[in-house]
């Protein structure tokens, strides 16, 4: 079964305090689903139409685990804490192997 990758791009951070509240809840909410954080921070280099924005990349045991984590009540509570604190783009992509 191929792994999956969840990529979050922060287009805009409107309320850093709400992002911090989200971060405090999100990690523990996602942990039971096998999340592994691969990188997080502002892009070091950008090319073509790339943007210098905060990016978080996580690895999951499977696509099903990533989607289940996103839909879980604990993660939904983290999203509620985030509210309008940031404009984000989230993509979940299944790995090749």
N, CA, C and O atoms as a MOPAC input file, in Angstrom:
PM7 MOZYME 1SCF
protein

 N      0.84000 1    -1.17500 1     0.00000 1
 C      0.00000 1     0.00000 1     0.00000 1
 C      0.89300 1     1.24900 1     0.00000 1
 O      1.77100 1     1.37500 1     0.85300 1
 N      0.67800 1     2.16700 1    -0.94500 1
 C      1.52200 1     3.36500 1    -0.99300 1
 C      1.23500 1     4.33000 1     0.16100 1
 O      0.11900 1     4.39900 1     0.67500 1
 N      2.24700 1     5.05200 1     0.54100 1
 C      2.09900 1     6.10000 1     1.54400 1
 C      1.35600 1     7.27400 1     0.89900 1
 O      1.12500 1     7.29500 1    -0.31000 1
 N      0.99300 1     8.24300 1     1.72900 1
 C      0.35200 1     9.46000 1     1.24000 1
 C      1.07100 1    10.65800 1     1.84100 1
 O      1.71700 1    10.55400 1     2.88400 1
 N      0.95000 1    11.78100 1     1.17600 1
 C      1.61200 1    13.02300 1     1.59500 1
 C      0.57800 1    14.13500 1     1.64000 1
 O     -0.17300 1    14.35200 1     0.68900 1
 N      0.55800 1    14.82800 1     2.75900 1
 C     -0.38800 1    15.92200 1     3.00600 1
 C      0.44700 1    17.18900 1     2.96900 1
 O      1.34900 1    17.37000 1     3.78800 1
 N      0.15100 1    18.05800 1     2.02700 1
 C      0.91000 1    19.29500 1     1.83400 1
 C      0.00300 1    20.47000 1     2.17300 1
 O     -1.07200 1    20.61500 1     1.59100 1
 N      0.42700 1    21.29800 1     3.10100 1
 C     -0.32700 1    22.48500 1     3.48800 1
 C      0.49400 1    23.71900 1     3.14600 1
 O      1.63700 1    23.85000 1     3.58500 1
 N     -0.08100 1    24.61700 1     2.37100 1
 C      0.55000 1    25.89800 1     2.03100 1
 C     -0.25000 1    27.01000 1     2.68100 1
 O     -1.45700 1    27.13000 1     2.46800 1
 N      0.41900 1    27.80800 1     3.45900 1
 C     -0.22200 1    28.93800 1     4.11900 1
 C     -0.12100 1    30.14400 1     3.19300 1
 O      0.95200 1    30.73300 1     3.06200 1
 N     -1.21100 1    30.51600 1     2.55800 1
 C     -1.24000 1    31.66800 1     1.65500 1
 C     -1.14100 1    32.97700 1     2.42500 1
 O     -0.52700 1    33.94200 1     1.97000 1
 N     -1.76900 1    32.98600 1     3.62000 1
 C     -1.75700 1    34.19000 1     4.45000 1
 C     -2.02900 1    33.78500 1     5.89500 1
 O     -2.90600 1    32.96400 1     6.16300 1
 N     -1.28300 1    34.36000 1     6.80900 1
 C     -1.54500 1    34.16800 1     8.23900 1
 C     -2.12200 1    35.48100 1     8.74900 1
 O     -1.43600 1    36.50100 1     8.80700 1
 N     -3.40000 1    35.43000 1     9.11700 1
 C     -4.11300 1    36.63200 1     9.55400 1
 C     -4.01100 1    36.84500 1    11.05900 1
 O     -3.90600 1    37.97500 1    11.53600 1
 N     -4.04300 1    35.72500 1    11.80500 1
 C     -4.03600 1    35.78600 1    13.27000 1
 C     -3.06700 1    34.72800 1    13.79900 1
 O     -3.44700 1    33.56800 1    13.96400 1
 N     -1.82000 1    35.11900 1    14.06400 1
 C     -0.82800 1    34.14700 1    14.55800 1
 C     -1.27100 1    33.41600 1    15.82500 1
 O     -0.90400 1    32.25900 1    16.03100 1
 N     -2.05000 1    34.07500 1    16.66800 1
 C     -2.52400 1    33.41900 1    17.89100 1
 C     -3.46500 1    32.25400 1    17.57700 1
 O     -3.44600 1    31.24200 1    18.27700 1
 N     -4.27600 1    32.38300 1    16.54700 1
 C     -5.17200 1    31.29100 1    16.14900 1
 C     -4.37800 1    30.15200 1    15.50700 1
 O     -4.70200 1    28.97900 1    15.69300 1
 N     -3.34700 1    30.50300 1    14.75700 1
 C     -2.49000 1    29.46800 1    14.16900 1
 C     -1.78500 1    28.69200 1    15.27400 1
 O     -1.65700 1    27.47100 1    15.19000 1
 N     -1.33100 1    29.38800 1    16.30100 1
 C     -0.67200 1    28.72900 1    17.43400 1
 C     -1.64800 1    27.80400 1    18.17000 1
 O     -1.27500 1    26.70200 1    18.57200 1
 N     -2.89000 1    28.24900 1    18.34600 1
 C     -3.89900 1    27.40800 1    19.00500 1
 C     -4.17700 1    26.16000 1    18.17100 1
 O     -4.32500 1    25.06700 1    18.71700 1
 N     -4.24700 1    26.32000 1    16.86400 1
 C     -4.44200 1    25.18800 1    15.95500 1
 C     -3.27000 1    24.20800 1    16.07200 1
 O     -3.47900 1    23.00200 1    16.20600 1
 N     -2.05500 1    24.72000 1    16.02100 1
 C     -0.85900 1    23.87700 1    16.05900 1
 C     -0.79600 1    23.05500 1    17.35100 1
 O     -0.36100 1    21.90400 1    17.34500 1
 N     -1.23000 1    23.65600 1    18.43900 1
 C     -1.21400 1    22.95700 1    19.72300 1
 C     -2.16200 1    21.75200 1    19.71200 1
 O     -1.88800 1    20.73600 1    20.35000 1
 N     -3.26200 1    21.87000 1    18.99500 1
 C     -4.25600 1    20.79000 1    18.93300 1
 C     -4.01500 1    19.81700 1    17.78500 1
 O     -4.29400 1    18.62500 1    17.91800 1
 N     -3.50100 1    20.30900 1    16.66500 1
 C     -3.39600 1    19.48300 1    15.45200 1
 C     -2.43000 1    18.31100 1    15.60900 1
 O     -2.76500 1    17.18300 1    15.24500 1
 N     -1.25300 1    18.56000 1    16.13900 1
 C     -0.26500 1    17.48000 1    16.28700 1
 C     -0.80800 1    16.28600 1    17.05800 1
 O     -0.75200 1    15.16200 1    16.55900 1
 N     -1.33700 1    16.50100 1    18.27400 1
 C     -1.90700 1    15.38200 1    19.02900 1
 C     -3.12500 1    14.74700 1    18.33900 1
 O     -3.35600 1    13.54600 1    18.47800 1
 N     -3.89700 1    15.54300 1    17.60200 1
 C     -5.07000 1    15.00100 1    16.90900 1
 C     -4.66700 1    14.07100 1    15.77300 1
 O     -5.35600 1    13.08800 1    15.50200 1
 N     -3.55900 1    14.37200 1    15.10800 1
 C     -3.12300 1    13.59700 1    13.95000 1
 C     -2.24000 1    12.40300 1    14.32700 1
 O     -2.15800 1    11.43200 1    13.57400 1
 N     -1.59100 1    12.46900 1    15.46600 1
 C     -0.64100 1    11.42800 1    15.87300 1
 C     -1.20900 1    10.00200 1    15.84100 1
 O     -0.51500 1     9.09700 1    15.37700 1
 N     -2.43400 1     9.76400 1    16.31100 1
 C     -2.94200 1     8.38400 1    16.29800 1
 C     -3.09100 1     7.77200 1    14.90200 1
 O     -3.26200 1     6.56000 1    14.76800 1
 N     -3.02700 1     8.60300 1    13.87500 1
 C     -3.19100 1     8.12400 1    12.50400 1
 C     -1.85700 1     7.84700 1    11.80800 1
 O     -1.83000 1     7.49000 1    10.63000 1
 N     -0.75900 1     8.01100 1    12.53700 1
 C      0.55100 1     7.66900 1    11.99100 1
 C      1.26000 1     8.78700 1    11.24200 1
 O      2.10500 1     8.51800 1    10.38900 1
 N      0.93000 1    10.03100 1    11.54900 1
 C      1.56400 1    11.16400 1    10.86700 1
 C      3.06100 1    11.21200 1    11.15100 1
 O      3.51400 1    10.86700 1    12.24200 1
 N      3.80700 1    11.64000 1    10.16300 1
 C      5.24400 1    11.90100 1    10.31000 1
 C      5.52200 1    13.23200 1     9.62300 1
 O      5.30700 1    13.36700 1     8.41800 1
 N      5.99900 1    14.21700 1    10.38300 1
 C      6.29100 1    15.53200 1     9.82500 1
 C      7.62300 1    15.47300 1     9.09100 1
 O      8.64900 1    15.13700 1     9.68300 1
 N      7.60800 1    15.79800 1     7.80900 1
 C      8.82800 1    15.76600 1     7.00000 1
 C      9.50200 1    17.13000 1     6.94000 1
 O     10.72900 1    17.21900 1     6.98000 1
 N      8.71000 1    18.19100 1     6.84400 1
 C      9.28200 1    19.54300 1     6.86300 1
 C      8.18400 1    20.54800 1     7.16200 1
 O      7.00500 1    20.30700 1     6.90300 1
 N      8.60000 1    21.68500 1     7.71500 1
 C      7.68300 1    22.79500 1     7.93700 1
 C      8.49400 1    24.06200 1     8.07000 1
 O      9.53800 1    24.08500 1     8.72000 1
 N      8.00400 1    25.10900 1     7.45000 1
 C      8.67100 1    26.40000 1     7.49300 1
 C      8.44000 1    27.15100 1     6.19600 1
 O      7.71800 1    26.69100 1     5.31100 1
 N      9.06200 1    28.30500 1     6.10000 1
 C      8.95800 1    29.12000 1     4.89200 1
 C      9.89900 1    28.55800 1     3.83100 1
 O     11.02300 1    28.15200 1     4.12900 1
 N      9.42300 1    28.54100 1     2.60200 1
 C     10.22900 1    28.01400 1     1.49800 1
 C     11.59200 1    28.69900 1     1.45200 1
 O     11.68200 1    29.92200 1     1.55900 1
 N     12.64400 1    27.91100 1     1.29300 1
 C     13.99900 1    28.45400 1     1.19800 1
 C     14.31100 1    28.97500 1    -0.18700 1
 O     15.10600 1    29.90200 1    -0.34700 1
 N     13.69200 1    28.38500 1    -1.17800 1
 C     13.88200 1    28.81400 1    -2.56200 1
 C     12.57100 1    28.57700 1    -3.30000 1
 O     11.85500 1    27.61700 1    -3.01400 1
 N     12.26500 1    29.44100 1    -4.23600 1
 C     11.06600 1    29.27200 1    -5.05600 1
 C     11.43000 1    29.46200 1    -6.51700 1
 O     12.34700 1    30.21400 1    -6.84700 1
 N     10.70100 1    28.77100 1    -7.39200 1
 C     10.94900 1    28.85400 1    -8.82800 1
 C      9.62000 1    28.89700 1    -9.55400 1
 O      8.58000 1    28.55100 1    -8.99300 1
 N      9.66300 1    29.32000 1   -10.79100 1
 C      8.48400 1    29.43000 1   -11.64300 1
 C      7.43900 1    30.28600 1   -10.93400 1
 O      7.70600 1    31.46100 1   -10.68300 1
 N      6.27700 1    29.76200 1   -10.60400 1
 C      5.24100 1    30.56100 1    -9.93500 1
 C      5.23800 1    30.31800 1    -8.42500 1
 O      4.24200 1    30.59300 1    -7.75700 1
 N      6.34600 1    29.80400 1    -7.88500 1
 C      6.44300 1    29.50200 1    -6.46600 1
 C      6.30700 1    30.72700 1    -5.59200 1
 O      6.67100 1    31.83200 1    -5.99600 1
 N      5.78500 1    30.53400 1    -4.39600 1
 C      5.58700 1    31.61200 1    -3.43700 1
 C      6.41300 1    31.35300 1    -2.18800 1
 O      6.54600 1    30.20700 1    -1.75800 1
 N      6.96400 1    32.39600 1    -1.60700 1
 C      7.69500 1    32.28600 1    -0.34200 1
 C      6.67600 1    32.30200 1     0.78800 1
 O      6.38600 1    33.35000 1     1.36600 1
 N      6.14000 1    31.13000 1     1.09100 1
 C      5.11200 1    30.99900 1     2.10300 1
 C      5.43200 1    29.82000 1     3.00800 1
 O      6.28600 1    28.99000 1     2.69400 1
 N      4.73600 1    29.75800 1     4.13200 1
 C      4.91000 1    28.63200 1     5.05300 1
 C      4.32600 1    27.38200 1     4.40600 1
 O      3.23800 1    27.41100 1     3.83200 1
 N      5.07400 1    26.27800 1     4.51100 1
 C      4.65700 1    24.99800 1     3.95400 1
 C      4.87900 1    23.92300 1     5.02300 1
 O      5.87900 1    23.94500 1     5.74100 1
 N      3.93800 1    22.98900 1     5.11700 1
 C      4.07700 1    21.84100 1     6.00700 1
 C      3.83800 1    20.58900 1     5.16500 1
 O      2.83000 1    20.49300 1     4.46400 1
 N      4.76300 1    19.63100 1     5.23400 1
 C      4.62200 1    18.37500 1     4.50400 1
 C      4.65200 1    17.23700 1     5.51900 1
 O      5.57600 1    17.11900 1     6.32400 1
 N      3.60800 1    16.40000 1     5.45700 1
 C      3.53500 1    15.24300 1     6.35100 1
 C      3.40000 1    13.96900 1     5.53000 1
 O      2.87400 1    13.97000 1     4.41700 1
 N      3.89200 1    12.88700 1     6.11400 1
 C      3.80900 1    11.57200 1     5.48500 1
 C      2.85100 1    10.71600 1     6.30200 1
 O      2.81600 1    10.80300 1     7.53000 1
 N      2.07400 1     9.88700 1     5.60800 1
 C      1.07000 1     9.03300 1     6.23200 1
 C      1.24700 1     7.59900 1     5.77300 1
 O      1.75000 1     7.36800 1     4.67400 1
 N      0.84900 1     6.63100 1     6.58200 1
 C      0.96200 1     5.23000 1     6.16600 1
 C      0.14300 1     4.92000 1     4.90200 1
 O      0.50300 1     4.03500 1     4.12600 1
 N     -0.96600 1     5.65900 1     4.70200 1
 C     -1.81800 1     5.42600 1     3.53500 1
 C     -2.70600 1     6.64100 1     3.29900 1
 O     -2.85300 1     7.49900 1     4.16900 1
 N     -3.28600 1     6.69500 1     2.12300 1
 C     -4.25100 1     7.74600 1     1.79500 1
 C     -5.44500 1     7.67600 1     2.74300 1
 O     -5.93200 1     8.70600 1     3.20900 1
 N     -5.91000 1     6.47900 1     3.02400 1
 C     -7.05400 1     6.31000 1     3.91700 1
 C     -6.76600 1     6.87200 1     5.31500 1
 O     -7.64100 1     7.48700 1     5.92300 1
 N     -5.55200 1     6.66600 1     5.82400 1
 C     -5.18700 1     7.19500 1     7.14200 1
 C     -5.15700 1     8.71500 1     7.13700 1
 O     -5.61400 1     9.34500 1     8.09100 1
 N     -4.62900 1     9.30900 1     6.08300 1
 C     -4.56700 1    10.77300 1     5.98900 1
 C     -5.96800 1    11.37700 1     5.95500 1
 O     -6.24400 1    12.35200 1     6.65300 1
 N     -6.83900 1    10.80300 1     5.15300 1
 C     -8.21100 1    11.31500 1     5.04900 1
 C     -8.95400 1    11.09900 1     6.36400 1
 O     -9.68300 1    11.98200 1     6.81400 1
 N     -8.77700 1     9.94500 1     6.97700 1
 C     -9.42000 1     9.68300 1     8.27300 1
 C     -8.93900 1    10.67000 1     9.32900 1
 O     -9.72600 1    11.13200 1    10.15500 1
 N     -7.65200 1    10.99200 1     9.30500 1
 C     -7.10600 1    11.96700 1    10.25100 1
 C     -7.75600 1    13.32500 1    10.03800 1
 O     -8.17300 1    13.98200 1    10.99200 1
 N     -7.83800 1    13.73900 1     8.78200 1
 C     -8.45800 1    15.03600 1     8.47000 1
 C     -9.90400 1    15.08500 1     8.95400 1
 O    -10.34900 1    16.10300 1     9.48300 1
 N    -10.62600 1    14.00200 1     8.77700 1
 C    -12.04800 1    13.97400 1     9.09600 1
 C    -12.34000 1    13.66000 1    10.56300 1
 O    -13.49700 1    13.69400 1    10.98300 1
 N    -11.30600 1    13.35600 1    11.34300 1
 C    -11.50800 1    12.97000 1    12.73600 1
 C    -12.05300 1    14.13100 1    13.57600 1
 O    -11.77300 1    15.29400 1    13.28700 1
 N    -12.82500 1    13.81300 1    14.60900 1
 C    -13.35000 1    14.86700 1    15.48400 1
 C    -12.25100 1    15.71800 1    16.12800 1
 O    -12.41900 1    16.92900 1    16.26900 1
 N    -11.15400 1    15.11600 1    16.51200 1
 C    -10.07500 1    15.88100 1    17.15900 1
 C     -9.45100 1    16.88500 1    16.18700 1
 O     -9.16500 1    18.02000 1    16.56900 1
 N     -9.23800 1    16.47100 1    14.93000 1
 C     -8.66600 1    17.41400 1    13.96100 1
 C     -9.68100 1    18.48600 1    13.58900 1
 O     -9.30800 1    19.64000 1    13.37700 1
 N    -10.93900 1    18.12700 1    13.50900 1
 C    -11.96300 1    19.13200 1    13.22300 1
 C    -12.01500 1    20.18400 1    14.33100 1
 O    -12.28700 1    21.35400 1    14.06200 1
 N    -11.75400 1    19.77500 1    15.57100 1
 C    -11.66700 1    20.73800 1    16.67700 1
 C    -10.47700 1    21.66800 1    16.49000 1
 O    -10.56800 1    22.85900 1    16.78900 1
 N     -9.35800 1    21.13400 1    15.99700 1
 C     -8.19300 1    21.97000 1    15.72000 1
 C     -8.52600 1    22.98900 1    14.62800 1
 O     -8.14600 1    24.15600 1    14.72500 1
 N     -9.23500 1    22.54400 1    13.59000 1
 C     -9.63800 1    23.46400 1    12.52100 1
 C    -10.56900 1    24.55400 1    13.04300 1
 O    -10.49800 1    25.70200 1    12.60500 1
 N    -11.43300 1    24.19400 1    13.97100 1
 C    -12.32500 1    25.19000 1    14.57100 1
 C    -11.51500 1    26.24200 1    15.32700 1
 O    -11.83800 1    27.42900 1    15.28200 1
 N    -10.46500 1    25.80400 1    16.02100 1
 C     -9.59500 1    26.74600 1    16.73700 1
 C     -8.87000 1    27.66800 1    15.75700 1
 O     -8.64900 1    28.84200 1    16.05500 1
 N     -8.50300 1    27.14200 1    14.59400 1
 C     -7.85100 1    27.96400 1    13.56500 1
 C     -8.81900 1    29.00200 1    13.02000 1
 O     -8.45200 1    30.16300 1    12.84300 1
 N    -10.04100 1    28.59300 1    12.75600 1
 C    -11.05300 1    29.52300 1    12.26000 1
 C    -10.56000 1    30.32200 1    11.07100 1
 O    -10.11900 1    29.75400 1    10.07200 1
 N    -10.63300 1    31.63600 1    11.17900 1
 C    -10.18700 1    32.52600 1    10.10100 1
 C     -8.75100 1    32.99800 1    10.30400 1
 O     -8.35200 1    34.03000 1     9.76300 1
 N     -7.98300 1    32.25800 1    11.07300 1
 C     -6.61600 1    32.66000 1    11.39800 1
 C     -5.63600 1    32.58500 1    10.24400 1
 O     -4.58200 1    33.21900 1    10.28200 1
 N     -5.97600 1    31.80700 1     9.20600 1
 C     -5.06100 1    31.66100 1     8.06700 1
 C     -5.85100 1    31.26000 1     6.82100 1
 O     -6.92100 1    30.65600 1     6.89500 1
 N     -5.28300 1    31.61800 1     5.69200 1
 C     -5.78600 1    31.14200 1     4.40600 1
 C     -4.80800 1    30.06300 1     3.97500 1
 O     -3.61800 1    30.32900 1     3.80100 1
 N     -5.31400 1    28.82600 1     3.79900 1
 C     -4.43000 1    27.70100 1     3.51200 1
 C     -4.92400 1    26.91800 1     2.31000 1
 O     -6.09000 1    26.98900 1     1.92400 1
 N     -4.01100 1    26.18100 1     1.74000 1
 C     -4.29200 1    25.26700 1     0.62800 1
 C     -3.77200 1    23.91700 1     1.08500 1
 O     -2.58100 1    23.76800 1     1.35900 1
 N     -4.66200 1    22.92800 1     1.16800 1
 C     -4.25800 1    21.58900 1     1.61100 1
 C     -4.48900 1    20.60100 1     0.48300 1
 O     -5.54500 1    20.58800 1    -0.14900 1
 N     -3.47700 1    19.77300 1     0.24400 1
 C     -3.57500 1    18.72500 1    -0.76600 1
 C     -3.05800 1    17.41900 1    -0.15800 1
 O     -2.04600 1    17.41000 1     0.54200 1
 N     -3.75500 1    16.33100 1    -0.42700 1
 C     -3.30000 1    15.01500 1    -0.00300 1
 C     -3.07200 1    14.21500 1    -1.26600 1
 O     -3.97200 1    14.06100 1    -2.09200 1
 N     -1.84400 1    13.70000 1    -1.41000 1
 C     -1.43800 1    13.00800 1    -2.62500 1
 C     -0.92900 1    11.62300 1    -2.26300 1
 O     -0.12400 1    11.47400 1    -1.34300 1
 N     -1.39400 1    10.61400 1    -2.98200 1
 C     -0.91100 1     9.25400 1    -2.76000 1
 C      0.47700 1     9.10200 1    -3.37000 1
 O      0.73400 1     9.58000 1    -4.47600 1
 N      1.37200 1     8.43300 1    -2.64000 1
 C      2.72500 1     8.20400 1    -3.12000 1
 C      2.77400 1     7.18800 1    -4.25600 1
 O      1.79100 1     6.49900 1    -4.52600 1
 N      3.90800 1     7.10100 1    -4.90700 1
 C      4.07900 1     6.17800 1    -6.02500 1
 C      4.33500 1     4.75600 1    -5.56100 1
 O      4.03000 1     3.80200 1    -6.27700 1
 N      4.89100 1     4.60800 1    -4.37000 1
 C      5.19400 1     3.26200 1    -3.85700 1
 C      4.59700 1     3.07000 1    -2.47800 1
 O      4.74500 1     2.00300 1    -1.88300 1

